[in-house]
Amino acid sequence: MGRETASRELGDQKRFEITGSTLKWIAIITMLIDHTAATIFDRIIVSDGMGNGVLYTIDMIMRLIGRLGFPIFCFLLVEGFVHTKNLKRYTIRLGMFCVLSEIPFDLAFSGKMFYWDYQNVFFTLFLGILVLSGLKVIDENQKIQGKWEKLIKSLISIFIILAGMGVAVLLKTDYSAVGIFTIVVMYLFRNKKMIEALMGCIVLTVMSLIEFTSFFVLIPIYFYKGKRGKQMKYFFYVFYPVHLLLLYLVCHLIGYGTVILR
């Protein structure tokens, strides 16, 4: 019996697992692939027409790969919300990078320092955190009690969700109301990781069929067992505005910097 137990423990140690840091790297790499196509290749296609079928095909493949990024970011956002020791600091950090990322984002997608018709994905994630915070407050509120407790809490929660989605639409954030709803749905299924990821992908795909490749995130999330891995949290935050700025500089150097994509 002792040998069987030892063998089982050794097998558990050798079992392949993916950490939260690895998920972040997957999200970052797929996002970089997506944004490279969305900024550089899309500009060339818009400017020169779609005569180059090879370039268009490569562009579409890269965009489809990029669909893996957002559901992973949403999944990690929910993980961060549930497990963070300081929700206020976590929320402020997201809000801060909304602002820091906007000019690089606008340059990358419009060639202008300020472009009010489309805001970066950090705004979506920030609004998502605010919505989840509101849902948590209502769920834990002890003042709402009695016969109508569930109904009242449900109605207030629906209002909070719709308000968050409405603000996303007004601000014209990346993924807009769909992004907020995806975050909420994933939060509701947070206790079952695979179902959480699956439901998020379903929401995204129902809203836009191009998101069908997002279902591939189920593979890495299946191997995720809740371990954080090596922490480089500020690198992951800083990478977003920096890579957008570098992509814009590439576009500028090859003569396509002023082409508006959004």
PEBELJO-V615269 format. One record per residue. N is the residue number from 1. RES is the residue in one small letter. SS is DSSP state (@ for helix, = for strand, . for the rest). D_LAST is the distance of its C-alpha to the last C-alpha in whole Angstrom. Layout:
BEGIN
N&RES&SS&D_LAST / N&RES&SS&D_LAST
END
This chain:
BEGIN
1&m&.&65 / 2&g&@&64 / 3&r&@&63 / 4&e&@&61 / 5&t&@&59 / 6&a&@&58 / 7&s&@&57 / 8&r&@&55 / 9&e&@&53 / 10&l&@&53 / 11&g&@&51 / 12&d&@&49 / 13&q&@&48 / 14&k&@&47 / 15&r&.&45 / 16&f&.&41 / 17&e&.&39 / 18&i&=&35 / 19&t&.&35 / 20&g&@&32 / 21&s&@&31 / 22&t&@&31 / 23&l&@&28 / 24&k&@&26 / 25&w&@&27 / 26&i&@&26 / 27&a&@&23 / 28&i&@&22 / 29&i&@&22 / 30&t&@&20 / 31&m&@&17 / 32&l&@&18 / 33&i&@&18 / 34&d&@&15 / 35&h&@&13 / 36&t&@&15 / 37&a&@&14 / 38&a&@&10 / 39&t&@&10 / 40&i&@&13 / 41&f&@&14 / 42&d&@&11 / 43&r&@&11 / 44&i&@&14 / 45&i&@&14 / 46&v&@&11 / 47&s&@&14 / 48&d&@&17 / 49&g&.&16 / 50&m&.&17 / 51&g&.&21 / 52&n&.&21 / 53&g&@&22 / 54&v&@&23 / 55&l&@&20 / 56&y&@&18 / 57&t&@&20 / 58&i&@&20 / 59&d&@&16 / 60&m&@&17 / 61&i&@&20 / 62&m&@&18 / 63&r&@&15 / 64&l&@&18 / 65&i&@&20 / 66&g&@&17 / 67&r&@&18 / 68&l&@&21 / 69&g&@&20 / 70&f&@&18 / 71&p&@&22 / 72&i&@&24 / 73&f&@&22 / 74&c&@&23 / 75&f&@&26 / 76&l&@&27 / 77&l&@&26 / 78&v&@&29 / 79&e&@&31 / 80&g&@&31 / 81&f&@&31 / 82&v&@&34 / 83&h&@&36 / 84&t&.&35 / 85&k&.&38 / 86&n&.&36 / 87&l&@&33 / 88&k&@&33 / 89&r&@&32 / 90&y&@&30 / 91&t&@&28 / 92&i&@&28 / 93&r&@&27 / 94&l&@&23 / 95&g&@&23 / 96&m&@&24 / 97&f&@&21 / 98&c&@&18 / 99&v&@&19 / 100&l&@&20 / 101&s&@&17 / 102&e&@&14 / 103&i&@&14 / 104&p&@&14 / 105&f&@&11 / 106&d&@&9 / 107&l&@&11 / 108&a&@&10 / 109&f&@&6 / 110&s&@&7 / 111&g&.&10 / 112&k&.&11 / 113&m&.&14 / 114&f&.&13 / 115&y&.&9 / 116&w&.&10 / 117&d&.&8 / 118&y&.&7 / 119&q&=&10 / 120&n&.&12 / 121&v&@&14 / 122&f&@&17 / 123&f&@&17 / 124&t&@&17 / 125&l&@&20 / 126&f&@&21 / 127&l&@&21 / 128&g&@&23 / 129&i&@&26 / 130&l&@&26 / 131&v&@&27 / 132&l&@&29 / 133&s&@&31 / 134&g&@&31 / 135&l&@&32 / 136&k&@&35 / 137&v&@&36 / 138&i&@&37 / 139&d&@&38 / 140&e&@&41 / 141&n&.&42 / 142&q&.&46 / 143&k&.&46 / 144&i&.&45 / 145&q&.&48 / 146&g&.&50 / 147&k&.&50 / 148&w&.&46 / 149&e&@&45 / 150&k&@&42 / 151&l&@&41 / 152&i&@&40 / 153&k&@&39 / 154&s&@&37 / 155&l&@&36 / 156&i&@&35 / 157&s&@&33 / 158&i&@&31 / 159&f&@&30 / 160&i&@&29 / 161&i&@&26 / 162&l&@&25 / 163&a&@&25 / 164&g&@&23 / 165&m&@&20 / 166&g&@&20 / 167&v&@&19 / 168&a&@&16 / 169&v&@&15 / 170&l&@&16 / 171&l&@&14 / 172&k&.&11 / 173&t&=&12 / 174&d&.&11 / 175&y&.&13 / 176&s&@&14 / 177&a&@&17 / 178&v&@&18 / 179&g&@&18 / 180&i&@&20 / 181&f&@&22 / 182&t&@&22 / 183&i&@&24 / 184&v&@&26 / 185&v&@&28 / 186&m&@&28 / 187&y&@&30 / 188&l&@&32 / 189&f&.&33 / 190&r&.&33 / 191&n&.&37 / 192&k&.&36 / 193&k&@&34 / 194&m&@&34 / 195&i&@&33 / 196&e&@&31 / 197&a&@&28 / 198&l&@&29 / 199&m&@&28 / 200&g&@&25 / 201&c&@&24 / 202&i&@&25 / 203&v&@&23 / 204&l&@&20 / 205&t&@&21 / 206&v&@&22 / 207&m&@&19 / 208&s&.&17 / 209&l&@&19 / 210&i&@&17 / 211&e&@&19 / 212&f&@&22 / 213&t&@&22 / 214&s&@&22 / 215&f&@&26 / 216&f&@&27 / 217&v&@&27 / 218&l&@&30 / 219&i&@&32 / 220&p&@&31 / 221&i&@&32 / 222&y&@&35 / 223&f&.&36 / 224&y&=&35 / 225&k&.&38 / 226&g&.&37 / 227&k&.&38 / 228&r&.&36 / 229&g&.&36 / 230&k&.&36 / 231&q&.&34 / 232&m&.&32 / 233&k&@&29 / 234&y&@&28 / 235&f&@&27 / 236&f&@&25 / 237&y&@&23 / 238&v&@&23 / 239&f&@&22 / 240&y&@&18 / 241&p&@&18 / 242&v&@&20 / 243&h&@&18 / 244&l&@&15 / 245&l&@&17 / 246&l&@&19 / 247&l&@&16 / 248&y&@&14 / 249&l&@&18 / 250&v&@&18 / 251&c&@&15 / 252&h&@&17 / 253&l&@&20 / 254&i&.&20 / 255&g&.&18 / 256&y&.&14 / 257&g&.&13 / 258&t&.&12 / 259&v&.&9 / 260&i&.&6 / 261&l&.&4 / 262&r&.&0
END
